[in-house]
Amino acid sequence: MKLVKPASNLSALCICLGLVGVCLNPAVADDPPPARQALKVCADPQYLPFSNQEGKGYENRLAQIIATELQLPIEYTWFPQRLGFIRNTLRQELPDGTGFLCDLVMGLPQGYELTATTDPYMQSTYALVIRSDGSLSKLQQATDLLTSDPANAEQIKIGITETSPGAAWLAKYQLHQYMSPYAAQTGDPADFPGKPILTDLLAGQLDAAIVWGPTAAYFTRHQQAGRSLKMLPLKSEAGVKFNYAISAGVRFGEKAWKEQINTILHNKQAEIQKILREEYQIPLVDDAGEVLAATSQ
């Protein structure tokens, strides 16, 4: 997939993807040529499939690619992906005035208001995740939901986060009765994105859920008492956008640093795509929102 520069206005998307922040006018930073001793990355310590302290998230893997290309060790500043994340990490100066806590954030939507963003290194889409023994188990693609006549339709429950593309899509087709709303994030920073939804899916309390693609792929790696999950990617349509471009973030004004990261992301694109698609089974899409490879489980 080519790196692209799509225009977007994503102030609301931050919550949908689990990135909570206040949209402010960012302060512009100076861009002196830094003598870096390490690649200092800002990340959440318990945020699978994105990142964790054990380095098992795909953003950990991509950060390691960048560090290897820079011939630098990685140093992490850990902070929950909650309100104040950028302020307390990327934009937090060291007490001695020698720099900042960290210099790079992986996994931000293109055009994120609080940072400058690189060219996207991936585009993914929301997906419908269905339970193997639920009322929607026979669906072959997400749009089949719109034409199917499932048994016990009045009892079907689809988990969505409020104000998300999934909620907008169900509302567009007058399927409000299917909605089972969840908060975008729980009160516990140790919970990974969508944990309550995944818990209820595996417990049989939901038939399906609509979640962000990487989270959907992570869901399908779980099963319970023989119950498994399958994801069906969704394609953007009139009035509902499902696919988004994802970039890395740096401080405003650090143009040379951003271009250095851009060069690495471009040069290592094939390796990045392989990790995302083959190891993490993330539904990657092109600019038109078409799935690039079969990623359903």
SULSUL-V497778 format. One record per pair of residues at least 12 apart in sequence whose C-alpha atoms are under 7 Angstrom apart, sorted by the first residue. I is the first residue (numbers start at 1). J is the second residue. Records with the same first field share a line. If there is no record, write none. Layout:
I = J / J
This chain:
1 = 286
3 = 119 / 120 / 121
4 = 119 / 120
5 = 119 / 120
8 = 111
9 = 111
10 = 111 / 112
11 = 23 / 113
15 = 184
16 = 164 / 184
17 = 212
18 = 184 / 185 / 193
19 = 81 / 82
20 = 81 / 82 / 83
21 = 83 / 84
23 = 113 / 114
24 = 114
26 = 114
28 = 252 / 253
29 = 251 / 252 / 253 / 254
30 = 253 / 254
31 = 253 / 254 / 255
37 = 72
38 = 72 / 73 / 74 / 75
39 = 67 / 72 / 73 / 74 / 75
40 = 74 / 75 / 76 / 102 / 103 / 104
41 = 75 / 76 / 77 / 102 / 103 / 104 / 105
42 = 76 / 77 / 78 / 89 / 90 / 102 / 104 / 105
43 = 76 / 77 / 78 / 79 / 105
44 = 78 / 79 / 80 / 81
45 = 78 / 79 / 80
46 = 190 / 192
47 = 192 / 193
48 = 192
49 = 214 / 215 / 218
59 = 106 / 107
62 = 272
66 = 264
77 = 89 / 101 / 102
80 = 189
89 = 101 / 102
90 = 102 / 103 / 104 / 251
103 = 250
104 = 248 / 249 / 250
105 = 248 / 249 / 250
106 = 247 / 248 / 249
107 = 246 / 247 / 248
108 = 246 / 247 / 248 / 249
109 = 244 / 245 / 246 / 247
110 = 245 / 246 / 247
115 = 249 / 250 / 251 / 252
116 = 249 / 250 / 251 / 252
117 = 247 / 248 / 249 / 250
118 = 247 / 248 / 249 / 258 / 262
119 = 247 / 262
120 = 245 / 246 / 247
121 = 246 / 247 / 265
122 = 245 / 246 / 284
123 = 243 / 244 / 245 / 246 / 284 / 285 / 286
124 = 213 / 243 / 244 / 245 / 283 / 284 / 285
125 = 212 / 213 / 233 / 234 / 242 / 243 / 244 / 283 / 285
126 = 210 / 211 / 212 / 213 / 233 / 234 / 242 / 243
127 = 210 / 211 / 212 / 213 / 216 / 231 / 232 / 233 / 234
128 = 142 / 208 / 209 / 210 / 211 / 231 / 232 / 233 / 234
129 = 208 / 209 / 210 / 216 / 229 / 230 / 231 / 232
130 = 207 / 208 / 209 / 229 / 230 / 231
131 = 201 / 207 / 208 / 228 / 229 / 230
132 = 227 / 228 / 229
133 = 227
134 = 207
135 = 150 / 151 / 156 / 207
136 = 150 / 207
141 = 232
142 = 232 / 233 / 234
156 = 178 / 207
157 = 178 / 179 / 180 / 206 / 207 / 208
158 = 178 / 179 / 180 / 206 / 207 / 208 / 209
159 = 179 / 180 / 181 / 182 / 197 / 206 / 208 / 209 / 210
160 = 179 / 180 / 181 / 182 / 209 / 210 / 211
161 = 181 / 182 / 183 / 184
162 = 181 / 182 / 183
165 = 240 / 241 / 242
166 = 210
168 = 240
169 = 240
198 = 219
202 = 223 / 224 / 227
213 = 282 / 283
214 = 282
216 = 231
217 = 231 / 280 / 281 / 282
220 = 297
230 = 296 / 297
231 = 296 / 297
232 = 296
233 = 283
235 = 289 / 290
236 = 289
243 = 289
281 = 295
282 = 295
283 = 295
